[in-house]
Amino acid sequence: MDPRRPRASAVAVRAGRIAYVGDDAGARAFTGPGTEVVDLRGGSLLPGINDTHLHAAVYRLNLPPYVVDLGPTAVRSVADIVAAVAAEAGRLPAGQWVRGAGWNPSRLAEQRGPNRDDLDRVSPDHPVFLQDSGYHVSAVNSRALALAGITGVGTGDPRQPGVEYDANGRPTGVLRYGAQALAQLLLPARSRDERKEAVRDAVARLHAQGITSFTDPGLGPGGDGLGGGTQGMETLHAYADLARSGELHARVSTLFLPCSQSGGSAAAVDAALRGFTPPTGVDPRRLVVRGVKLFSDSGGDLLVEGDTNEERAAELTEMIRIAHAAGYQLGVHCYRWVPTVVEAFVAALRSHPRPDARHVVMHGPFVPTSLLSTMAEHRIGLGPQAQSWANVVHGAAQGPEGDAFVPWRSVVDAGVPFVGSSDAPVNEPDWRAGVRALVTRVGACGEVHGPEQRLTLDQALAAYTTAGAWQDFAQGWKGSVSVGKVADLCALGANLRTTPPEDITSVPVSMTVFDGRVVYEGAAG
C-alpha cells in the first residue's frame, strides 16, 4: 500500500518498526543468528488493517456469555427467540434481566421481530431486553415497559418518540433509536473489570482478522443508554486502564460522545466538552480521544433538539460548530441528511478556519454525487460500511436508486477520503467481506447493483489501510508497509491479486504482527 513501492518480495522488521522493504537479496543484510524468517509461501502481506468504525466493547459484551445469542446462526424465527428467552429466564432468579442481542427481522421466518406479547408468555417474572443486529431497535416485555414507565396513550395524547404503539395506543414492546435508552439505562451496569476483559477479548478476535488499529466511535455521557449501556465513560476508563498497564495491544482512536442518540443539543455538547478530561498517562499511539461523535439521523427526521427539521438543522449546525471550535475532529452519524451535515462542516470551517480538520460523515449511504466536489475541497471523509450495503441494498433500494446507493467509485474518483469499516457488532469485523463488496457490488442475495461503482482491489484495500491512517492523522507512521513505519502487519494465506474477487472472504489470515510482535498465527491457506 506504499505507492513508492507497491510490490516487494521481502520485508525486514527491527525493534517494532519496518527496517527494509524490497527484494530477497537486500533483506539478507538484516538476517543473523537470532533472526526469525517467515516464508509466506506466496501469500500477500498487507499493513495491519484499520477498521475506522468498530465498537469493540459493545461487540464483545453483546455475545455470550454476557447475553443470549439471537444471531442468524442461533435463531431462525420469533419462536426460536421466545424459546431462548424462556431458557434464560428459567436459569436466572426472578427479577433479573434477560438480555439478548443479534436478532434480524429479515432473517426470521415471520419477517418481523419479537414484541411484548411474544415475550410475556415466557417471562412474566423477568424484565427482558433484546437488541437487534443493527442496534437501532430493541424488543422488551411488559415487565421492562413498566420499569421504564412506558404506558399506553389515549387518542390524541402525545406519544413518546421512538416508542411503537398499536392501533389502540398500547405499547408493543418495540423501541427505536433514542427510545431504547428508556430501557437500557435500567440495565445493570457492566463493571469496569467486565469491560476491560471484553476489550481484551475483542482485540484478540480482531487480531485473528488481521486488524491492529480501530476507531471506537462514541464513548461518553451520551453512551450510557447505548449498546446495552456499554458506550459510556466507564468504557473509556477501561481502555485507559489497559493502555496504562500495557495490555491494550491495538492502536485505538476514540470519539467522545457528549449526547445520546436522540435529543442532543448545542447546550449539551458545550457542557459535556467543558466537563471532559481526556485520559492521561497513556501512549497516544495506543489510545487517543481523536474527536467528537454526534448523531444527525438514522434515515428519518433529524434526531436533535427542535420542533421542526428546520429548527433541528440549525441546532445540529451549532452543535458541530461548538465541537469544531473546540479543536476536535468530528464524526457525524448520518444517513439521509448528508447535505445538512456537510453544510454544517463547511460553515464551521469558515467560521473557525482549520485547514486539516478531517471531519467524517459516518455511514452516509445516500450521499448525493452533487455534493462530492464540496466534500473533496474541504477534505471531508465518508465512512460507509460495505458489509451493511451488501446486506441491505436489495431491500433498501431497487433500480437506479439501488445502483447509486453508496456510490463509492464516484466518491473515490472525486477525491473524497473513503474510509472502510465494519461498524461491529452491526457486522462481523471482517474487512475481507467489505473488500469483496467494494470490488464486486454484489449484494447479499447475489445481485449486482451499480457495477460502474466498483472499486479496484487497490482502492478497496486503501479504504482499510492508508485511508484509516488518514482519519487517525497517522499516515506518517502507520498504514502502509514502508520503511520507518510501525511493524503492524497482516499476512494472508493466499495472493489477493490472483484470488477471484468473489472468493476474497475465503482467504485466511495466516499471521498478524503488532508493534513488531506476532500476536496471531492461523492457517497458512
N, C-alpha and C positions, 0 to 999 in steps of 0.2 A: 504493500500500500504506500510505498515511497515512490513518487513519480520520477525521482532522480535515479532510482534503481528498482524498477518494477519486478525484475526477475533476478534470482540468485539461487545458488545451489548449496550455500553454506552460511551459517551464522555462528558467531562465537559470543559467548556471554562471560562476563567477568565482573565480580563484585556488584551483582544486581543490575548491571547495565549491558547494553549491546555493544560489544567491542569491535565487531567485524561483520560485514555483510559482503559476500562476493562469491568467488569460486572455491572449489575444494582445495586447490593448491595454496591459495592465500590463507586459508583457515588453518593450515598445518602449523603456521608460525605461532598459533595460540594454543597448541596442544602440548602436554607434558605428562609426566608420570601420574599426576593426580587428576588429569582431565577426564571427565565423563563425556564420551562420544555417543550421540544418539543418531541412529540412522532411521529416517522417516520412511524409507523404502518407497519413495515416490509420492508420499503424501504431501499435502500443502501445509505451509507454515504461515500463519496469519498473526497480526498483532492480537493481544488479548482483546476479546470482544467487549464492547462498551454498550450496555443497554441503558439508554438515556431516559427511561421511564419505567421504574420497577419498584414496587412496594415490597421490599424484602421481608420485613417483619410481618406484614399483613399476609403475604404469600404463605409463610410457614405456619403462622398461627391460625390459618383457615384450612389446615389439613389435619388429619388425625395425628395424634390422639386429642388434639385441642378441640376439634369439632367433629361432628358426624359428616362423613364424606357423602355428598349428594351430587357428585360429578357424573358425567355421562357414562363412565365405566362402572359406577356403583349403582345407579338407579336409572330406570327406563320409563318410569311412569309416576304419576302422583301417588298411586297405590304403593309403589316401592318406597317413596319418601315417607308416607304415613307409617309403613312397617318399620322403617329405620328409626323414626321418631318414637314409635311405641317401644322398640327395643331399648333405646337410650333412656326413655322415661322409666322403664322397668328397672334399670340399673341404678338410677340416681334417687336419692331421698326426695320426698315430696317437697316442693317449693324451690328446688334448684332449677336453674335454667337449662333447657335443652338447646344446644347451639349446633347448627349445621350450615354448610356452605357448598356452593357449586352447582345448584340446580339451574337448568336452562330450559325454558318452556318449549323452545323449538326442537329439543331433543327428547321430549317426553311424549308418551303415546297420546295423551289427552290434548297436546299442543297448548297447554296452559300450566301455570304454576300452582302451588298449593294455596289454600285460603284457610280462614279460621275454622270453617265447618269441617274441612278435611282433618285439621289438626286437633280440634276439640274432642273428636271421637276417641283419641288415644292418649290425650294429655290433659285431663281435667285438673290435675294437681300440680302441673309444672308449667311455668311460662316457657314459651317456645319462640326462638328467633332463628330464622332460616334465611341466609344471604344468597342471592342469586349469583350466577357466574360473572355478570357484568358489574356487580357492586353498585347498581343503581336502584334495585328493587329488593325488598325483603318481605317475607311472609311471617306473620305472627298469629298466635292463637288468642282466644278470648281472655285468658289469664294475663297475657302480656299486654293486651289492649287496656285492660282495667288498670294495671300497674302504671301504664303510660298516661292514663287519664283521657284516653280516646273514647268518646261516646258517640251515640247516634245523634243525628240532627233532624230537625223538622223542615218542612217545606219552606223555602225562603231563608232559612237560617244560614249564616256563614259557615263554610266548610274549611277545615284545615288544609292548607296546600300540601299536596303530596299524599294525603290520606284517601284511599279509594273507598267509595260508598256504593251500596247497591241502590236500586230504584226507590227503596223505602227510607233511604238515609242511614242505613245501618253499615258500619264499617265492615269491610270484607276481610280485613286482616292483611291487606296488601298495602305496603308503604313504599313510596317512591321518593328518590332523591333526598332532599333535606329532611323529609318527614321520618326517614329511617332513624334519625338521631333521637326521636322521641322514645324509641325502644333501646337503641344502642347505648344511650347514656345510663340506662338502668343495668346493663350487663356488669357482672363482677369484673373489676379491672384486672388485667394481667399484671403480675408482679414484674419488677424490673429484671429479676433473675430469669423469669419466663421469656421476657423479651430478648434478653441477651442470648439465651440458648436458642431462641428462634432465629436470631440474626446469624449466629454461628452456623447453625444447620443450613440456613438458606444459602449462605456463602459457599458452603461445601457443595450444595446442589448446583450452584451456579458454576463452580469450578468444573463440574462434570460436563457443563455445556461450553466450556472454554471462555466463560465470562470472568473478567478480572476487574472491571470498572462498571459502576452503575450510578444512576441518579435516583434517589428515593424522593419522589416529588410530593412533598406535603406532610410535614411534621410540625405540630404546633398546637396552640389552643383551639384552633378550628378543627382538629382531628380527633378529639375525644369522642365525637359521635360518628366517626367513620371507620370502616374496616373492622367492625366489631370492637371499636374503642381502642384500636392499636395504632392510631396515627397522631397521638397526642405528644406532648413534650416529654413524657416519660420514655417514649421510644427513642427520641433524640438523645436523652441522657444515657440510655442503654448503649447506643452507638458510641457515645463519647467514652463511656467506661471501657468498652472493648478496645477502642483506639488507644487509650492511655496505657492499658495493660499489655498491648502488643498482640491482642487476639483478633483484631479486625484485619483479615487477610484479603482485603479488596480496597479499591480506591473509590470512595463513596462521596458523592456530592449530594447535598440535601437542599430542599427548598422549604423555607419557613412558611407555615400555613396559619395566617392570622385569623381567618374566618371559616365558618362551616360551609357546607355545600350550598345552602340556601340562606338568603337574608343578609349577606355581607354588606358592609357599609364603609364609606371613607373614614368615618369616625372610629370604627372598629379596627381598621387597618392602621390608622395613625396611633391609636392607643397601644395596640399589640406590638408594633415596631418600637415604640418608645420604651416599652417594658421588656424587650427581648435582649438577652445577652447570649451571644454565640458561645459554644463550648470552648473552654480554654485548655491549654496543656496538651493539645493534640497536634499530630503531624498533618498539615493541610493537604499533603499528598495521600493521606489515608482517610481523612474526614474533614469536610468543609461545608459550611452553610453557604451555598453559592447564591441563592436568590430567594424570591418570594413566589408562592403559588396562589393564584386566585381562580375562582370559578366564574365563568360568564354564563354558560348554559349547558344543557345536556341534550339539545335537539329541539327544545321548545322555547318558551319565553326566557328572557334573562332571569337569572336566579338571585340577583342582588336586590337591595332595598329600593322600594319605589312602587307607586301605584300603577304606573303605565310603563311600557317598554321605553318610551322616550325619557321618562324620569330615571329608569334603571340604567339606560345607556349613559346618561350624564353622571350617575353615581359610579358606574364602573370606570368611566374615564378618569374621574377624580381618584378612585382607588389606585388605578395604575399610575397616575401622576405622583401620588404620595410615595409609593414604593420605589418608583424610578428615581425621584428626587432624593430619596434616602440612600441611593447608590447601589441598589440591588438589581440583579438580573431578574427578569420576570418570566414565569411560565404560566400561561393562562389556559385553563381547561375550557375548550370551546368546540362547538360542533357547527351550528348554523350561523352564528353571529361573528364570523371571522372578519368581515369588513369593519364592524364596530370596534373589535379588539385592535385591529391593525391601525385604524384611525386614531385610537387612543394611544397606541405606542408612538405613532408619529407625532402626535400633539405633545406627548411627554418629552420626546427627544428634542422638539423645537423649543419648548419652554425651559428645559434644563438640558442643554447640549451635552451629550456624552457619546463620542464617535464610535465606541465599540461596546455597546450595552449588551448585545446578543440576546435580545428578548426572543421568546419562542411561543408560537401558537401550538398548544398541545392538542393532539387529535386532528381537528380541522378537516374532517373528511369532505366538507362541502366548500372548500376554498375556491373562490371564483378565479379563473385564469386571468381575468382582467386586473386582478389585484397583485399578481406575481411581480410585476416590474417595481411596484412600490415596496414590496417586501424585500426584493433584491437590493434596491437602492439603500434601504435602511438596515440591511443585514438582519432581517427578522427571520428566524428559522421556523420550519414547520416540522412537527413531530407526530406523524400518524403512526398507527400500528398496522403493519401489513397483514399480520395474522388476523386481526379483527376485520380488516377489509375482506379477506378471503372467507371469513365465517359469515359475514352479514350482507355482502354485496348482492347476493341473489335474492334476498328478501327485502333489502332496503331500497333498491333502485333497479329498474329494468330499462332496457333500451338505451337511448342516448344519455340519460342521467346516470345509469349504471356504468356506462363507458367512461364518464367523466368523474365518477366517484373516486376521490383522492387521485387527481391526475398527476402522478408522481414524475413521469417523464417531462411534462410541461414545467413542473416545479424545478427540477434539476436543470433543465435547459435554460430556464430563466435566470439561473444563478442564485436561487434561494437555498440557503443551507437546509439540508434534508437529513434529519437525524432519526435513526432507527431505534425501535424499542418494542417491548412485549406488553407493557402495562400489566405484568404479572401482579396478582393472580388472575386477572381477567383472561390472560392467555398463559400457556406454559412459557417459561423464559427460554425458548428455543429459537435463536436467531436464524437457524437454517430454514425454519418454516417461513420466517419473514423474507429471507433472501429468495426462496422459491417463489413466493407470491410476487415479489418485486420483478423477477425476471420472466415470469410466465403470465401474469394477470389471470391465473386460473383460480376460480372460487372454490369453496368447499364442496360444491356439488359437481365439480368438474367442468363448469362452463367458463369460457373466456370472456372477459369484459374489457373492452378498450385495449386491444393488442398494441395499438400505437403508443400506449402509455407504459410499455415495458421498459425496464432499465437494463443496461448491460450488467454483466456479472461484477465488473469493477465498480460501477456506480452503486450497485446494491451492497457490496462489501464495504464501500466507503461509508455508507449510512451507519454501519455498526462499528466503525473503527475511527477513521480520521474525522468524520463529522461529529462523533461523540466527543473527541478531544477538543474540537472547536467549541462545542457547547460548554465544556468544562474549562475553557480558557487555558488549555493544557497541550495544544498541538506542538509546543516547543519541546516537550519532554515525554509524551506518550502518543499512542495512536497509530504508529507505523513501525515497521521493522527497520530501524535506522540507527546508525552508529551514534552512541551517546544517549539514546533514549532508554527508559527503564525496560528491563527484560521481562515484560508481560507478554506471554506468547500463547497461542492456541495452535496446537499441531493436530492435523486431521489424518485419518486412516486412508485417505484416497486423494487424488488430484482433482480439485474442484473444476479445473479447466477442461478436463476430459470427462467429467461426470454429466450425464444428461440433466438438464435443468429440473425435470420432474422428479429426479432421484436425489436431489441435494439433501433432503432430510434424512436419507439413509446413510450418509457419510458420517462415520463415528468420530468423536473427539478422542484422539489417542493420548494426548498429554496436554496439561495446562501448566504453564510456568508463571509464577507471580513473584516479582521482585527478584528474579534470578533463581528461584527455588521451585522445584517440581511440587505442585500441590494436588495434582490429579494425574493418574495413569489409568487408561482404559484400553479397550480393544484397539489393535493396530489396523483393523479392517479386514 
